[in-house]
Amino acid sequence: MPATESLDWLRDGADWPHRDASRFVVAGGVRWHVQIAGDGPPLLLLHGSGASTHSWRDLLPLLARTHTVIAPDLPGHAFTSTPPAHTLSLPGMAHAVAALMDTLRIAPAAVAGHSAGAAIALRMQLDGLLPGRHLVSLNGALLPLPGLAGLLFPPAARLLSLTPFAAALFARSAARSGAVERLIASTGSHIDARGVALYARLVRCRAHVTGVLGMMANWDIAPLARDLPRLDAALTLIAARGDRTVPAECSRRVARIVRGARLIELDGLGHLAHEEAPQRLAALIDEAVR
């Protein structure tokens, strides 16, 4: 499949997981794609960088049995529009998601975030933007990357985001056979063919890649790391020991910093644990937010 300029809902969303739960909402200057399903206490799901609502495809119906689940595409991702650069920062994302919740008139009782989505959830709570007190971090990227990666990653992302045609080149390279499969395998996860195809649809889209690069370029996790000791919420950290993207040691360190945090470690799973074992993760999330 060739690279595309942007995703079209009629074309690319025709077979999107849980399309019947989708709606488009304008909030905070962003045109959001958001899925809402189920009945019960509101539970907000925030995906990680580079993903979309599709990453909750098997988890959403399980959680919707006991919760009203709200799952947006983050700004610049998939079918949600790309806002100005400042909105793609961690505080900017936190305020943007809060604006969406205000527009929807939903006050989440709990939030579960994967990777960078967990950082957004914690930033929202620290900034007084969340009424709920239950937070679940799934392989949360809550601390600066260790070693050389932490020093090089943000500047490299900024350089790429400012380089003309960088997103187009990445999208074209992702269209090559096996590229997406190798990218997912590098996270330590093994997901089904449907999941691989949906990720391929995203990374072959120049607008999505542009949004992801913009988020990475404006991301600064250090202030969140400094603020962790004052987190006032029930925090459950779920860490997969096979995660090659955000090592489980990251969650272990956060558990030592945040008073009362609960740590759950999982064997045999990688960074996309919620896509590999949705039944297991749904049970853990449901138990944590109850």
Steps between C-alpha positions, in 0.01 A plus 500: 500500500645842403551794735210747537480872576234475772240259630151527360214377722290374210793310349738414785236493772256277314621191687638677809456300823180602680407750233146505638636651825683780317412867489677823405510787748660846481657600833789729588566580135542129412267283294500177698417146405372336817329169576248465783348168601344322796323608816627567850767719662690695231840350415732698273752307286803686365714324239874546459704694248458369146188296580126580488163373618569181306743390772202454737305293245483183717516673838220753445205256481623316810522818707172630355318224688546691825603853394420779261823489302630815329790446258625790283765516232755740650566829315696441180426127507284300259168682442553786748632825353851633563499816716776763548830370639440618858194274524719199417707548818419297811318788679337595170367147448374489860303823455374391157360174639343694789333732248360196319356363825342840576343513155365146539385589854667187634695490825711180490496302822822332389761515224712224350787613280749306294861622468485876428126486569582416862717811522208710374270348763744578782560852369125560496467387860796707617362810323155463656333400173363164616218443747572128525753355742574166332786490249634194319834514319557232235873490429495871578771724355519708818874563533772622261653224290823366653845549352581632155142456373375756750755754379454448126132414457329841551752701292484242222120517499512879486739486206279256312186703570666805343642313202289538184373169362620300808148373570443415135827307485414308816153418368645372173760288680227353721318387188780253428430135569567393859588848630204529739541142621862571590404823676243321718734211573758751628259589782510144632138435401333257263153610386251357252497572127205738536696713745804506273286609204347787699841624616616478139207718393610762752873510431441517124307824556710818479263706719510241778880476487522881506285509813706232672828675419354827625399338827844347548671829416299690762509231769684574824445238769743647756245736666259208546775292658574783745130532591435129562549520880197727531265279297176470698324204343468125522762390248530148364809432288480204263839413351584227250841346565547442125449867409794615283366855458434605861689259729311367802764667719334833412180393677700358789668837552166683485356258756778603737431870441119518517361435845258209508556400136428137417726314257393198294761329281406269215708229336484402135376835369657805337426869458161432335388269780139623483483386137669167570290398803183716507305269733778505757554876480126575511469305822796684655368843394149422622631381836725806537235763429244331723 
